[in-house]
Amino acid sequence: MLENFKETSVDRIIRQIRSLITSGQLKSGDRLPSERKLAERLAVSRNHVRDAIRKLEFYGILKTLPQSGTVVAGIGITALEGLITDVLKLDESDFSSLVETRVILETNGARLAAERRTSEDLIEIQKALHAYENKIKKGESAVEEDLMFHLKIAEASKNAVLKSLMLIITPDIVKNYIQYKVCDDDGIDNKVLDEHRDILQYISDRNGAAATEAMVKHSQDVLEFGKTMK
């Protein structure tokens, strides 16, 4: 299946920007060139550059600061992300391992989030939930919104290593979810939405045990799907 995956213009730009970061040409805190200059340098359209920057912000590699423009985020995460992506070189049989790793991180993350979350964390998780809900109401793919919900829970765990590991594996998860059509079954979006609501409620209630159990339940379908890829 992987041989049918075609690199898009946005993917190509992301790879080139990552190369600038991992090669040291762009360092933590450095400001990215303007969209116009990047488009000229990479010989692509500004719209493609804009979409690439948005995705890199989603993955935590870039961040936009008021009056400062777009800058490179923590170099620890980006360097580690580059190394892990090179090492993984995922083939079809690796998908199950990737899913298992995500579940290990997220079940523990849900428990820690329930114990440590702040009111601000709840607002961010709720925003991610609304973004997911809005996408599925429009009948659109909500894979990235789904992953953002889980990343916000990781942030609420206040465990920087757990969050970093989630950021590292998220790009490969998104690519494989889309490629293998993990979330394409009829009715699964509404089921996932209900499960997201339960998880958020338990985190809000500071019920770590229930949040963990709800996350385990939430992970069963994708775990079963992962087993079929072996």
Secondary structure, DSSP 8 states (H G I E B T S, - for coil): -GGG----HHHHHHHHHHHHHHTTSS-TT-B---HHHHHHHHTS-HHHHHHHHHHHHHTTSEEEETTTEEEE--HHHHHHHHHHHHHH---GGGHHHHHHHHHHHHHHHHHHHHHH--HHHHHHHHHHHHHHHHHHHTT---HHHHHHHHHHHHHHTT-HHHHHHHHHHHHHHHHHHHHTTTT-STTHHHHHHHHHHHHHHHHHTT-HHHHHHHHHHHHHHHHHHHHTT-
